Amino acid sequence: MSMIDRSFACTFFRSTVQLARGGGHAQGYNQSTGYFFGEKRVKEDWEPLFIYGFMGSMVFGTAVIYYKPDTYVHT
């Protein structure tokens, strides 16, 4: 029997054992409040400029690549 066959053959037994042991009943977690170490995140002055500049350069680069001249030898 190959290793893959053995791993699928034991799957039912593993799930049965985990259910019998009561696995999966972990304590809940705290929901995110948007605070990091008790402080609300404040955007820096350069962040919007960086985001719009980066996305603008991506759009511009995509247009340049799409409309670049055909330099292929066989056409």
Predicted model as a PDB file, atoms N, CA, C, CB and O in Angstrom, pLDDT in the B-factor column:
MODEL        1                                                                  
ATOM      1  N   MET A   1       0.854  -1.179   0.000  1.00 56.00           N  
ATOM      2  CA  MET A   1       0.000   0.000   0.000  1.00 56.00           C  
ATOM      3  C   MET A   1       0.903   1.246   0.000  1.00 56.00           C  
ATOM      4  CB  MET A   1      -0.974  -0.004   1.241  1.00 56.00           C  
ATOM      5  O   MET A   1       1.856   1.325   0.776  1.00 56.00           O  
ATOM      6  N   SER A   2       0.603   2.199  -0.859  1.00 63.00           N  
ATOM      7  CA  SER A   2       1.436   3.387  -0.939  1.00 63.00           C  
ATOM      8  C   SER A   2       1.141   4.335   0.226  1.00 63.00           C  
ATOM      9  CB  SER A   2       1.218   4.101  -2.279  1.00 63.00           C  
ATOM     10  O   SER A   2       0.163   4.165   0.954  1.00 63.00           O  
ATOM     11  N   MET A   3       2.002   5.324   0.382  1.00 61.00           N  
ATOM     12  CA  MET A   3       1.855   6.275   1.479  1.00 61.00           C  
ATOM     13  C   MET A   3       0.571   7.097   1.326  1.00 61.00           C  
ATOM     14  CB  MET A   3       3.077   7.205   1.544  1.00 61.00           C  
ATOM     15  O   MET A   3      -0.076   7.431   2.319  1.00 61.00           O  
ATOM     16  N   ILE A   4       0.209   7.417   0.100  1.00 63.00           N  
ATOM     17  CA  ILE A   4      -1.005   8.199  -0.134  1.00 63.00           C  
ATOM     18  C   ILE A   4      -2.238   7.381   0.247  1.00 63.00           C  
ATOM     19  CB  ILE A   4      -1.089   8.648  -1.614  1.00 63.00           C  
ATOM     20  O   ILE A   4      -3.160   7.902   0.874  1.00 63.00           O  
ATOM     21  N   ASP A   5      -2.256   6.094  -0.134  1.00 62.00           N  
ATOM     22  CA  ASP A   5      -3.386   5.236   0.228  1.00 62.00           C  
ATOM     23  C   ASP A   5      -3.529   5.111   1.741  1.00 62.00           C  
ATOM     24  CB  ASP A   5      -3.219   3.850  -0.394  1.00 62.00           C  
ATOM     25  O   ASP A   5      -4.641   5.131   2.268  1.00 62.00           O  
ATOM     26  N   ARG A   6      -2.403   4.983   2.436  1.00 61.00           N  
ATOM     27  CA  ARG A   6      -2.451   4.858   3.885  1.00 61.00           C  
ATOM     28  C   ARG A   6      -2.959   6.125   4.546  1.00 61.00           C  
ATOM     29  CB  ARG A   6      -1.085   4.512   4.424  1.00 61.00           C  
ATOM     30  O   ARG A   6      -3.683   6.062   5.540  1.00 61.00           O  
ATOM     31  N   SER A   7      -2.586   7.279   4.001  1.00 57.00           N  
ATOM     32  CA  SER A   7      -3.028   8.528   4.619  1.00 57.00           C  
ATOM     33  C   SER A   7      -4.539   8.717   4.470  1.00 57.00           C  
ATOM     34  CB  SER A   7      -2.284   9.718   4.000  1.00 57.00           C  
ATOM     35  O   SER A   7      -5.187   9.235   5.380  1.00 57.00           O  
ATOM     36  N   PHE A   8      -5.108   8.303   3.329  1.00 58.00           N  
ATOM     37  CA  PHE A   8      -6.552   8.418   3.153  1.00 58.00           C  
ATOM     38  C   PHE A   8      -7.306   7.342   3.936  1.00 58.00           C  
ATOM     39  CB  PHE A   8      -6.906   8.327   1.674  1.00 58.00           C  
ATOM     40  O   PHE A   8      -8.442   7.569   4.353  1.00 58.00           O  
ATOM     41  N   ALA A   9      -6.697   6.193   4.137  1.00 58.00           N  
ATOM     42  CA  ALA A   9      -7.352   5.112   4.862  1.00 58.00           C  
ATOM     43  C   ALA A   9      -7.533   5.459   6.340  1.00 58.00           C  
ATOM     44  CB  ALA A   9      -6.548   3.822   4.720  1.00 58.00           C  
ATOM     45  O   ALA A   9      -8.498   5.010   6.959  1.00 58.00           O  
ATOM     46  N   CYS A  10      -6.640   6.234   6.906  1.00 53.00           N  
ATOM     47  CA  CYS A  10      -6.699   6.566   8.336  1.00 53.00           C  
ATOM     48  C   CYS A  10      -7.514   7.821   8.615  1.00 53.00           C  
ATOM     49  CB  CYS A  10      -5.300   6.745   8.882  1.00 53.00           C  
ATOM     50  O   CYS A  10      -7.681   8.179   9.781  1.00 53.00           O  
ATOM     51  N   THR A  11      -8.014   8.488   7.621  1.00 55.00           N  
ATOM     52  CA  THR A  11      -8.708   9.753   7.823  1.00 55.00           C  
ATOM     53  C   THR A  11      -9.965   9.586   8.665  1.00 55.00           C  
ATOM     54  CB  THR A  11      -9.064  10.369   6.488  1.00 55.00           C  
ATOM     55  O   THR A  11     -10.209  10.393   9.561  1.00 55.00           O  
ATOM     56  N   PHE A  12     -10.761   8.568   8.402  1.00 55.00           N  
ATOM     57  CA  PHE A  12     -11.984   8.367   9.161  1.00 55.00           C  
ATOM     58  C   PHE A  12     -11.666   8.084  10.629  1.00 55.00           C  
ATOM     59  CB  PHE A  12     -12.804   7.220   8.559  1.00 55.00           C  
ATOM     60  O   PHE A  12     -12.322   8.615  11.525  1.00 55.00           O  
ATOM     61  N   PHE A  13     -10.672   7.257  10.866  1.00 55.00           N  
ATOM     62  CA  PHE A  13     -10.298   6.919  12.236  1.00 55.00           C  
ATOM     63  C   PHE A  13      -9.801   8.158  12.976  1.00 55.00           C  
ATOM     64  CB  PHE A  13      -9.218   5.821  12.247  1.00 55.00           C  
ATOM     65  O   PHE A  13     -10.139   8.357  14.143  1.00 55.00           O  
ATOM     66  N   ARG A  14      -9.006   8.986  12.314  1.00 57.00           N  
ATOM     67  CA  ARG A  14      -8.484  10.192  12.961  1.00 57.00           C  
ATOM     68  C   ARG A  14      -9.612  11.126  13.367  1.00 57.00           C  
ATOM     69  CB  ARG A  14      -7.510  10.921  12.032  1.00 57.00           C  
ATOM     70  O   ARG A  14      -9.614  11.660  14.476  1.00 57.00           O  
ATOM     71  N   SER A  15     -10.567  11.322  12.472  1.00 58.00           N  
ATOM     72  CA  SER A  15     -11.659  12.237  12.805  1.00 58.00           C  
ATOM     73  C   SER A  15     -12.507  11.684  13.939  1.00 58.00           C  
ATOM     74  CB  SER A  15     -12.534  12.498  11.576  1.00 58.00           C  
ATOM     75  O   SER A  15     -13.004  12.448  14.766  1.00 58.00           O  
ATOM     76  N   THR A  16     -12.682  10.351  13.992  1.00 60.00           N  
ATOM     77  CA  THR A  16     -13.450   9.735  15.071  1.00 60.00           C  
ATOM     78  C   THR A  16     -12.750   9.918  16.407  1.00 60.00           C  
ATOM     79  CB  THR A  16     -13.670   8.247  14.792  1.00 60.00           C  
ATOM     80  O   THR A  16     -13.393  10.213  17.414  1.00 60.00           O  
ATOM     81  N   VAL A  17     -11.438   9.745  16.418  1.00 56.00           N  
ATOM     82  CA  VAL A  17     -10.672   9.901  17.657  1.00 56.00           C  
ATOM     83  C   VAL A  17     -10.715  11.352  18.123  1.00 56.00           C  
ATOM     84  CB  VAL A  17      -9.208   9.442  17.457  1.00 56.00           C  
ATOM     85  O   VAL A  17     -10.846  11.613  19.318  1.00 56.00           O  
ATOM     86  N   GLN A  18     -10.606  12.289  17.202  1.00 56.00           N  
ATOM     87  CA  GLN A  18     -10.646  13.694  17.586  1.00 56.00           C  
ATOM     88  C   GLN A  18     -12.005  14.066  18.162  1.00 56.00           C  
ATOM     89  CB  GLN A  18     -10.323  14.582  16.388  1.00 56.00           C  
ATOM     90  O   GLN A  18     -12.080  14.835  19.120  1.00 56.00           O  
ATOM     91  N   LEU A  19     -13.075  13.531  17.593  1.00 54.00           N  
ATOM     92  CA  LEU A  19     -14.406  13.810  18.127  1.00 54.00           C  
ATOM     93  C   LEU A  19     -14.585  13.183  19.512  1.00 54.00           C  
ATOM     94  CB  LEU A  19     -15.484  13.289  17.167  1.00 54.00           C  
ATOM     95  O   LEU A  19     -15.206  13.784  20.389  1.00 54.00           O  
ATOM     96  N   ALA A  20     -14.047  11.983  19.709  1.00 57.00           N  
ATOM     97  CA  ALA A  20     -14.177  11.309  20.996  1.00 57.00           C  
ATOM     98  C   ALA A  20     -13.423  12.059  22.085  1.00 57.00           C  
ATOM     99  CB  ALA A  20     -13.669   9.871  20.900  1.00 57.00           C  
ATOM    100  O   ALA A  20     -13.869  12.098  23.231  1.00 57.00           O  
ATOM    101  N   ARG A  21     -12.290  12.652  21.741  1.00 58.00           N  
ATOM    102  CA  ARG A  21     -11.497  13.400  22.711  1.00 58.00           C  
ATOM    103  C   ARG A  21     -12.087  14.778  22.989  1.00 58.00           C  
ATOM    104  CB  ARG A  21     -10.070  13.542  22.218  1.00 58.00           C  
ATOM    105  O   ARG A  21     -11.696  15.433  23.955  1.00 58.00           O  
ATOM    106  N   GLY A  22     -13.001  15.213  22.173  1.00 56.00           N  
ATOM    107  CA  GLY A  22     -13.593  16.533  22.359  1.00 56.00           C  
ATOM    108  C   GLY A  22     -12.740  17.640  21.771  1.00 56.00           C  
ATOM    109  O   GLY A  22     -12.783  18.770  22.256  1.00 56.00           O  
ATOM    110  N   GLY A  23     -11.968  17.344  20.742  1.00 53.00           N  
ATOM    111  CA  GLY A  23     -11.131  18.352  20.108  1.00 53.00           C  
ATOM    112  C   GLY A  23     -11.952  19.387  19.383  1.00 53.00           C  
ATOM    113  O   GLY A  23     -13.072  19.109  18.954  1.00 53.00           O  
ATOM    114  N   GLY A  24     -11.418  20.551  19.247  1.00 56.00           N  
ATOM    115  CA  GLY A  24     -12.099  21.609  18.528  1.00 56.00           C  
ATOM    116  C   GLY A  24     -12.961  22.492  19.404  1.00 56.00           C  
ATOM    117  O   GLY A  24     -13.674  23.351  18.886  1.00 56.00           O  
ATOM    118  N   HIS A  25     -12.921  22.312  20.703  1.00 58.00           N  
ATOM    119  CA  HIS A  25     -13.703  23.150  21.597  1.00 58.00           C  
ATOM    120  C   HIS A  25     -12.792  24.152  22.296  1.00 58.00           C  
ATOM    121  CB  HIS A  25     -14.459  22.292  22.628  1.00 58.00           C  
ATOM    122  O   HIS A  25     -12.770  24.245  23.524  1.00 58.00           O  
ATOM    123  N   ALA A  26     -12.060  24.881  21.509  1.00 62.00           N  
ATOM    124  CA  ALA A  26     -11.128  25.856  22.066  1.00 62.00           C  
ATOM    125  C   ALA A  26     -11.884  27.090  22.537  1.00 62.00           C  
ATOM    126  CB  ALA A  26     -10.058  26.244  21.028  1.00 62.00           C  
ATOM    127  O   ALA A  26     -13.017  27.344  22.127  1.00 62.00           O  
ATOM    128  N   GLN A  27     -11.241  27.835  23.395  1.00 67.00           N  
ATOM    129  CA  GLN A  27     -11.830  29.063  23.892  1.00 67.00           C  
ATOM    130  C   GLN A  27     -11.893  30.083  22.756  1.00 67.00           C  
ATOM    131  CB  GLN A  27     -11.023  29.618  25.094  1.00 67.00           C  
ATOM    132  O   GLN A  27     -10.999  30.122  21.911  1.00 67.00           O  
ATOM    133  N   GLY A  28     -12.924  30.896  22.728  1.00 68.00           N  
ATOM    134  CA  GLY A  28     -13.091  31.878  21.668  1.00 68.00           C  
ATOM    135  C   GLY A  28     -11.999  32.938  21.702  1.00 68.00           C  
ATOM    136  O   GLY A  28     -11.245  33.032  22.671  1.00 68.00           O  
ATOM    137  N   TYR A  29     -11.918  33.723  20.656  1.00 69.00           N  
ATOM    138  CA  TYR A  29     -10.916  34.773  20.579  1.00 69.00           C  
ATOM    139  C   TYR A  29     -11.591  36.137  20.629  1.00 69.00           C  
ATOM    140  CB  TYR A  29     -10.072  34.632  19.298  1.00 69.00           C  
ATOM    141  O   TYR A  29     -12.792  36.258  20.386  1.00 69.00           O  
ATOM    142  N   ASN A  30     -10.815  37.145  20.941  1.00 68.00           N  
ATOM    143  CA  ASN A  30     -11.342  38.503  21.013  1.00 68.00           C  
ATOM    144  C   ASN A  30     -11.485  39.071  19.613  1.00 68.00           C  
ATOM    145  CB  ASN A  30     -10.432  39.403  21.871  1.00 68.00           C  
ATOM    146  O   ASN A  30     -10.585  38.934  18.784  1.00 68.00           O  
ATOM    147  N   GLN A  31     -12.602  39.700  19.354  1.00 70.00           N  
ATOM    148  CA  GLN A  31     -12.831  40.321  18.055  1.00 70.00           C  
ATOM    149  C   GLN A  31     -11.915  41.533  17.890  1.00 70.00           C  
ATOM    150  CB  GLN A  31     -14.313  40.735  17.899  1.00 70.00           C  
ATOM    151  O   GLN A  31     -11.566  42.200  18.864  1.00 70.00           O  
ATOM    152  N   SER A  32     -11.538  41.801  16.662  1.00 70.00           N  
ATOM    153  CA  SER A  32     -10.672  42.938  16.365  1.00 70.00           C  
ATOM    154  C   SER A  32     -11.435  44.247  16.566  1.00 70.00           C  
ATOM    155  CB  SER A  32     -10.128  42.845  14.922  1.00 70.00           C  
ATOM    156  O   SER A  32     -12.588  44.376  16.153  1.00 70.00           O  
ATOM    157  N   THR A  33     -10.783  45.209  17.203  1.00 71.00           N  
ATOM    158  CA  THR A  33     -11.412  46.502  17.434  1.00 71.00           C  
ATOM    159  C   THR A  33     -10.822  47.585  16.547  1.00 71.00           C  
ATOM    160  CB  THR A  33     -11.273  46.896  18.887  1.00 71.00           C  
ATOM    161  O   THR A  33     -11.311  48.715  16.526  1.00 71.00           O  
ATOM    162  N   GLY A  34      -9.764  47.237  15.811  1.00 70.00           N  
ATOM    163  CA  GLY A  34      -9.111  48.240  14.982  1.00 70.00           C  
ATOM    164  C   GLY A  34      -7.993  48.951  15.710  1.00 70.00           C  
ATOM    165  O   GLY A  34      -7.366  49.851  15.150  1.00 70.00           O  
ATOM    166  N   TYR A  35      -7.733  48.574  16.930  1.00 73.00           N  
ATOM    167  CA  TYR A  35      -6.666  49.178  17.715  1.00 73.00           C  
ATOM    168  C   TYR A  35      -5.480  48.232  17.764  1.00 73.00           C  
ATOM    169  CB  TYR A  35      -7.151  49.520  19.140  1.00 73.00           C  
ATOM    170  O   TYR A  35      -5.651  47.014  17.817  1.00 73.00           O  
ATOM    171  N   PHE A  36      -4.279  48.791  17.746  1.00 73.00           N  
ATOM    172  CA  PHE A  36      -3.043  48.017  17.835  1.00 73.00           C  
ATOM    173  C   PHE A  36      -2.305  48.472  19.071  1.00 73.00           C  
ATOM    174  CB  PHE A  36      -2.160  48.182  16.557  1.00 73.00           C  
ATOM    175  O   PHE A  36      -1.868  49.621  19.134  1.00 73.00           O  
ATOM    176  N   PHE A  37      -2.155  47.620  20.041  1.00 75.00           N  
ATOM    177  CA  PHE A  37      -1.563  47.959  21.336  1.00 75.00           C  
ATOM    178  C   PHE A  37      -2.317  49.110  21.992  1.00 75.00           C  
ATOM    179  CB  PHE A  37      -0.079  48.325  21.171  1.00 75.00           C  
ATOM    180  O   PHE A  37      -1.709  49.952  22.651  1.00 75.00           O  
ATOM    181  N   GLY A  38      -3.626  49.152  21.818  1.00 72.00           N  
ATOM    182  CA  GLY A  38      -4.450  50.157  22.467  1.00 72.00           C  
ATOM    183  C   GLY A  38      -4.480  51.505  21.770  1.00 72.00           C  
ATOM    184  O   GLY A  38      -5.070  52.450  22.295  1.00 72.00           O  
ATOM    185  N   GLU A  39      -3.866  51.620  20.611  1.00 77.00           N  
ATOM    186  CA  GLU A  39      -3.831  52.899  19.887  1.00 77.00           C  
ATOM    187  C   GLU A  39      -4.476  52.729  18.522  1.00 77.00           C  
ATOM    188  CB  GLU A  39      -2.375  53.417  19.736  1.00 77.00           C  
ATOM    189  O   GLU A  39      -4.210  51.753  17.821  1.00 77.00           O  
ATOM    190  N   LYS A  40      -5.324  53.678  18.145  1.00 77.00           N  
ATOM    191  CA  LYS A  40      -5.944  53.669  16.827  1.00 77.00           C  
ATOM    192  C   LYS A  40      -4.913  54.119  15.798  1.00 77.00           C  
ATOM    193  CB  LYS A  40      -7.206  54.585  16.791  1.00 77.00           C  
ATOM    194  O   LYS A  40      -4.154  55.057  16.043  1.00 77.00           O  
ATOM    195  N   ARG A  41      -4.887  53.448  14.645  1.00 79.00           N  
ATOM    196  CA  ARG A  41      -3.912  53.778  13.610  1.00 79.00           C  
ATOM    197  C   ARG A  41      -4.262  55.106  12.949  1.00 79.00           C  
ATOM    198  CB  ARG A  41      -3.842  52.661  12.557  1.00 79.00           C  
ATOM    199  O   ARG A  41      -5.414  55.345  12.586  1.00 79.00           O  
ATOM    200  N   VAL A  42      -3.269  55.956  12.799  1.00 84.00           N  
ATOM    201  CA  VAL A  42      -3.428  57.247  12.142  1.00 84.00           C  
ATOM    202  C   VAL A  42      -2.553  57.233  10.896  1.00 84.00           C  
ATOM    203  CB  VAL A  42      -3.049  58.438  13.099  1.00 84.00           C  
ATOM    204  O   VAL A  42      -1.371  56.896  10.961  1.00 84.00           O  
ATOM    205  N   LYS A  43      -3.146  57.604   9.755  1.00 86.00           N  
ATOM    206  CA  LYS A  43      -2.371  57.627   8.512  1.00 86.00           C  
ATOM    207  C   LYS A  43      -1.334  58.739   8.545  1.00 86.00           C  
ATOM    208  CB  LYS A  43      -3.297  57.803   7.301  1.00 86.00           C  
ATOM    209  O   LYS A  43      -1.576  59.832   9.057  1.00 86.00           O  
ATOM    210  N   GLU A  44      -0.180  58.427   7.985  1.00 91.00           N  
ATOM    211  CA  GLU A  44       0.873  59.432   7.838  1.00 91.00           C  
ATOM    212  C   GLU A  44       0.551  60.325   6.638  1.00 91.00           C  
ATOM    213  CB  GLU A  44       2.271  58.756   7.668  1.00 91.00           C  
ATOM    214  O   GLU A  44      -0.308  59.990   5.821  1.00 91.00           O  
ATOM    215  N   ASP A  45       1.244  61.463   6.536  1.00 93.00           N  
ATOM    216  CA  ASP A  45       0.987  62.411   5.451  1.00 93.00           C  
ATOM    217  C   ASP A  45       1.384  61.866   4.084  1.00 93.00           C  
ATOM    218  CB  ASP A  45       1.725  63.699   5.711  1.00 93.00           C  
ATOM    219  O   ASP A  45       0.762  62.215   3.081  1.00 93.00           O  
ATOM    220  N   TRP A  46       2.414  61.014   4.027  1.00 93.00           N  
ATOM    221  CA  TRP A  46       2.920  60.538   2.755  1.00 93.00           C  
ATOM    222  C   TRP A  46       2.147  59.339   2.219  1.00 93.00           C  
ATOM    223  CB  TRP A  46       4.364  60.184   2.890  1.00 93.00           C  
ATOM    224  O   TRP A  46       2.311  59.003   1.046  1.00 93.00           O  
ATOM    225  N   GLU A  47       1.323  58.686   3.010  1.00 92.00           N  
ATOM    226  CA  GLU A  47       0.672  57.459   2.576  1.00 92.00           C  
ATOM    227  C   GLU A  47      -0.286  57.637   1.400  1.00 92.00           C  
ATOM    228  CB  GLU A  47      -0.068  56.869   3.718  1.00 92.00           C  
ATOM    229  O   GLU A  47      -0.202  56.855   0.454  1.00 92.00           O  
ATOM    230  N   PRO A  48      -1.195  58.624   1.400  1.00 92.00           N  
ATOM    231  CA  PRO A  48      -2.075  58.770   0.220  1.00 92.00           C  
ATOM    232  C   PRO A  48      -1.293  59.080  -1.058  1.00 92.00           C  
ATOM    233  CB  PRO A  48      -3.103  59.878   0.465  1.00 92.00           C  
ATOM    234  O   PRO A  48      -1.623  58.570  -2.130  1.00 92.00           O  
ATOM    235  N   LEU A  49      -0.261  59.913  -0.943  1.00 94.00           N  
ATOM    236  CA  LEU A  49       0.558  60.232  -2.110  1.00 94.00           C  
ATOM    237  C   LEU A  49       1.229  58.977  -2.649  1.00 94.00           C  
ATOM    238  CB  LEU A  49       1.614  61.290  -1.758  1.00 94.00           C  
ATOM    239  O   LEU A  49       1.277  58.772  -3.862  1.00 94.00           O  
ATOM    240  N   PHE A  50       1.744  58.141  -1.766  1.00 94.00           N  
ATOM    241  CA  PHE A  50       2.391  56.905  -2.186  1.00 94.00           C  
ATOM    242  C   PHE A  50       1.393  55.978  -2.857  1.00 94.00           C  
ATOM    243  CB  PHE A  50       3.041  56.206  -0.993  1.00 94.00           C  
ATOM    244  O   PHE A  50       1.693  55.394  -3.899  1.00 94.00           O  
ATOM    245  N   ILE A  51       0.211  55.836  -2.274  1.00 93.00           N  
ATOM    246  CA  ILE A  51      -0.785  54.909  -2.831  1.00 93.00           C  
ATOM    247  C   ILE A  51      -1.247  55.381  -4.202  1.00 93.00           C  
ATOM    248  CB  ILE A  51      -1.993  54.773  -1.883  1.00 93.00           C  
ATOM    249  O   ILE A  51      -1.275  54.594  -5.148  1.00 93.00           O  
ATOM    250  N   TYR A  52      -1.609  56.655  -4.325  1.00 94.00           N  
ATOM    251  CA  TYR A  52      -2.068  57.159  -5.626  1.00 94.00           C  
ATOM    252  C   TYR A  52      -0.937  57.186  -6.643  1.00 94.00           C  
ATOM    253  CB  TYR A  52      -2.662  58.559  -5.475  1.00 94.00           C  
ATOM    254  O   TYR A  52      -1.167  56.927  -7.824  1.00 94.00           O  
ATOM    255  N   GLY A  53       0.280  57.495  -6.207  1.00 95.00           N  
ATOM    256  CA  GLY A  53       1.411  57.492  -7.127  1.00 95.00           C  
ATOM    257  C   GLY A  53       1.738  56.093  -7.609  1.00 95.00           C  
ATOM    258  O   GLY A  53       2.027  55.889  -8.788  1.00 95.00           O  
ATOM    259  N   PHE A  54       1.693  55.137  -6.710  1.00 95.00           N  
ATOM    260  CA  PHE A  54       1.991  53.757  -7.079  1.00 95.00           C  
ATOM    261  C   PHE A  54       0.934  53.209  -8.027  1.00 95.00           C  
ATOM    262  CB  PHE A  54       2.088  52.877  -5.829  1.00 95.00           C  
ATOM    263  O   PHE A  54       1.265  52.617  -9.054  1.00 95.00           O  
ATOM    264  N   MET A  55      -0.341  53.405  -7.687  1.00 95.00           N  
ATOM    265  CA  MET A  55      -1.402  52.894  -8.547  1.00 95.00           C  
ATOM    266  C   MET A  55      -1.423  53.620  -9.884  1.00 95.00           C  
ATOM    267  CB  MET A  55      -2.757  53.027  -7.856  1.00 95.00           C  
ATOM    268  O   MET A  55      -1.668  53.000 -10.919  1.00 95.00           O  
ATOM    269  N   GLY A  56      -1.175  54.908  -9.879  1.00 95.00           N  
ATOM    270  CA  GLY A  56      -1.115  55.662 -11.130  1.00 95.00           C  
ATOM    271  C   GLY A  56       0.004  55.173 -12.033  1.00 95.00           C  
ATOM    272  O   GLY A  56      -0.169  55.068 -13.247  1.00 95.00           O  
ATOM    273  N   SER A  57       1.151  54.875 -11.438  1.00 96.00           N  
ATOM    274  CA  SER A  57       2.263  54.369 -12.248  1.00 96.00           C  
ATOM    275  C   SER A  57       1.955  52.982 -12.791  1.00 96.00           C  
ATOM    276  CB  SER A  57       3.556  54.334 -11.425  1.00 96.00           C  
ATOM    277  O   SER A  57       2.406  52.637 -13.883  1.00 96.00           O  
ATOM    278  N   MET A  58       1.194  52.181 -12.051  1.00 97.00           N  
ATOM    279  CA  MET A  58       0.795  50.864 -12.553  1.00 97.00           C  
ATOM    280  C   MET A  58      -0.163  50.996 -13.745  1.00 97.00           C  
ATOM    281  CB  MET A  58       0.132  50.043 -11.427  1.00 97.00           C  
ATOM    282  O   MET A  58      -0.029  50.273 -14.733  1.00 97.00           O  
ATOM    283  N   VAL A  59      -1.114  51.908 -13.652  1.00 96.00           N  
ATOM    284  CA  VAL A  59      -2.043  52.130 -14.761  1.00 96.00           C  
ATOM    285  C   VAL A  59      -1.299  52.671 -15.972  1.00 96.00           C  
ATOM    286  CB  VAL A  59      -3.166  53.100 -14.348  1.00 96.00           C  
ATOM    287  O   VAL A  59      -1.530  52.225 -17.096  1.00 96.00           O  
ATOM    288  N   PHE A  60      -0.409  53.627 -15.749  1.00 97.00           N  
ATOM    289  CA  PHE A  60       0.380  54.196 -16.842  1.00 97.00           C  
ATOM    290  C   PHE A  60       1.266  53.127 -17.481  1.00 97.00           C  
ATOM    291  CB  PHE A  60       1.242  55.369 -16.333  1.00 97.00           C  
ATOM    292  O   PHE A  60       1.347  53.045 -18.707  1.00 97.00           O  
ATOM    293  N   GLY A  61       1.920  52.320 -16.676  1.00 96.00           N  
ATOM    294  CA  GLY A  61       2.781  51.258 -17.202  1.00 96.00           C  
ATOM    295  C   GLY A  61       1.998  50.231 -17.998  1.00 96.00           C  
ATOM    296  O   GLY A  61       2.471  49.753 -19.030  1.00 96.00           O  
ATOM    297  N   THR A  62       0.804  49.886 -17.530  1.00 96.00           N  
ATOM    298  CA  THR A  62      -0.040  48.946 -18.263  1.00 96.00           C  
ATOM    299  C   THR A  62      -0.432  49.514 -19.623  1.00 96.00           C  
ATOM    300  CB  THR A  62      -1.294  48.608 -17.450  1.00 96.00           C  
ATOM    301  O   THR A  62      -0.412  48.796 -20.623  1.00 96.00           O  
ATOM    302  N   ALA A  63      -0.789  50.798 -19.667  1.00 96.00           N  
ATOM    303  CA  ALA A  63      -1.155  51.430 -20.939  1.00 96.00           C  
ATOM    304  C   ALA A  63       0.044  51.492 -21.883  1.00 96.00           C  
ATOM    305  CB  ALA A  63      -1.708  52.845 -20.696  1.00 96.00           C  
ATOM    306  O   ALA A  63      -0.105  51.271 -23.085  1.00 96.00           O  
ATOM    307  N   VAL A  64       1.219  51.789 -21.357  1.00 95.00           N  
ATOM    308  CA  VAL A  64       2.419  51.865 -22.200  1.00 95.00           C  
ATOM    309  C   VAL A  64       2.732  50.496 -22.788  1.00 95.00           C  
ATOM    310  CB  VAL A  64       3.630  52.390 -21.389  1.00 95.00           C  
ATOM    311  O   VAL A  64       3.047  50.393 -23.973  1.00 95.00           O  
ATOM    312  N   ILE A  65       2.650  49.453 -21.985  1.00 94.00           N  
ATOM    313  CA  ILE A  65       2.944  48.112 -22.490  1.00 94.00           C  
ATOM    314  C   ILE A  65       1.892  47.680 -23.515  1.00 94.00           C  
ATOM    315  CB  ILE A  65       3.005  47.098 -21.327  1.00 94.00           C  
ATOM    316  O   ILE A  65       2.225  47.029 -24.505  1.00 94.00           O  
ATOM    317  N   TYR A  66       0.635  48.035 -23.285  1.00 94.00           N  
ATOM    318  CA  TYR A  66      -0.430  47.642 -24.207  1.00 94.00           C  
ATOM    319  C   TYR A  66      -0.276  48.336 -25.563  1.00 94.00           C  
ATOM    320  CB  TYR A  66      -1.802  47.968 -23.601  1.00 94.00           C  
ATOM    321  O   TYR A  66      -0.486  47.711 -26.602  1.00 94.00           O  
ATOM    322  N   TYR A  67       0.088  49.614 -25.562  1.00 93.00           N  
ATOM    323  CA  TYR A  67       0.164  50.391 -26.803  1.00 93.00           C  
ATOM    324  C   TYR A  67       1.572  50.531 -27.353  1.00 93.00           C  
ATOM    325  CB  TYR A  67      -0.408  51.751 -26.579  1.00 93.00           C  
ATOM    326  O   TYR A  67       1.798  51.374 -28.222  1.00 93.00           O  
ATOM    327  N   LYS A  68       2.528  49.742 -26.884  1.00 90.00           N  
ATOM    328  CA  LYS A  68       3.893  49.876 -27.392  1.00 90.00           C  
ATOM    329  C   LYS A  68       3.956  49.427 -28.852  1.00 90.00           C  
ATOM    330  CB  LYS A  68       4.880  49.052 -26.530  1.00 90.00           C  
ATOM    331  O   LYS A  68       3.150  48.597 -29.273  1.00 90.00           O  
ATOM    332  N   PRO A  69       4.882  49.951 -29.614  1.00 87.00           N  
ATOM    333  CA  PRO A  69       4.968  49.591 -31.031  1.00 87.00           C  
ATOM    334  C   PRO A  69       5.395  48.133 -31.211  1.00 87.00           C  
ATOM    335  CB  PRO A  69       5.952  50.518 -31.755  1.00 87.00           C  
ATOM    336  O   PRO A  69       6.120  47.570 -30.391  1.00 87.00           O  
ATOM    337  N   ASP A  70       4.923  47.544 -32.305  1.00 84.00           N  
ATOM    338  CA  ASP A  70       5.250  46.157 -32.616  1.00 84.00           C  
ATOM    339  C   ASP A  70       6.643  46.098 -33.196  1.00 84.00           C  
ATOM    340  CB  ASP A  70       4.224  45.544 -33.593  1.00 84.00           C  
ATOM    341  O   ASP A  70       6.885  46.627 -34.281  1.00 84.00           O  
ATOM    342  N   THR A  71       7.562  45.465 -32.495  1.00 84.00           N  
ATOM    343  CA  THR A  71       8.942  45.353 -32.977  1.00 84.00           C  
ATOM    344  C   THR A  71       9.318  43.911 -33.274  1.00 84.00           C  
ATOM    345  CB  THR A  71       9.909  45.936 -31.955  1.00 84.00           C  
ATOM    346  O   THR A  71      10.500  43.590 -33.392  1.00 84.00           O  
ATOM    347  N   TYR A  72       8.322  43.039 -33.396  1.00 82.00           N  
ATOM    348  CA  TYR A  72       8.578  41.629 -33.668  1.00 82.00           C  
ATOM    349  C   TYR A  72       9.025  41.470 -35.122  1.00 82.00           C  
ATOM    350  CB  TYR A  72       7.311  40.769 -33.381  1.00 82.00           C  
ATOM    351  O   TYR A  72       8.461  42.109 -36.011  1.00 82.00           O  
ATOM    352  N   VAL A  73      10.017  40.641 -35.373  1.00 83.00           N  
ATOM    353  CA  VAL A  73      10.629  40.513 -36.687  1.00 83.00           C  
ATOM    354  C   VAL A  73       9.676  39.868 -37.702  1.00 83.00           C  
ATOM    355  CB  VAL A  73      11.910  39.699 -36.584  1.00 83.00           C  
ATOM    356  O   VAL A  73       9.724  40.210 -38.884  1.00 83.00           O  
ATOM    357  N   HIS A  74       8.825  38.955 -37.272  1.00 80.00           N  
ATOM    358  CA  HIS A  74       8.019  38.165 -38.203  1.00 80.00           C  
ATOM    359  C   HIS A  74       6.674  38.794 -38.555  1.00 80.00           C  
ATOM    360  CB  HIS A  74       7.785  36.811 -37.628  1.00 80.00           C  
ATOM    361  O   HIS A  74       5.889  38.156 -39.256  1.00 80.00           O  
ATOM    362  N   THR A  75       6.372  39.991 -38.114  1.00 66.00           N  
ATOM    363  CA  THR A  75       5.084  40.590 -38.475  1.00 66.00           C  
ATOM    364  C   THR A  75       5.267  41.757 -39.396  1.00 66.00           C  
ATOM    365  CB  THR A  75       4.329  41.030 -37.242  1.00 66.00           C  
ATOM    366  O   THR A  75       4.288  42.383 -39.802  1.00 66.00           O  
TER     367      THR A  75                                                      
ENDMDL                                                                          
END                                                                             
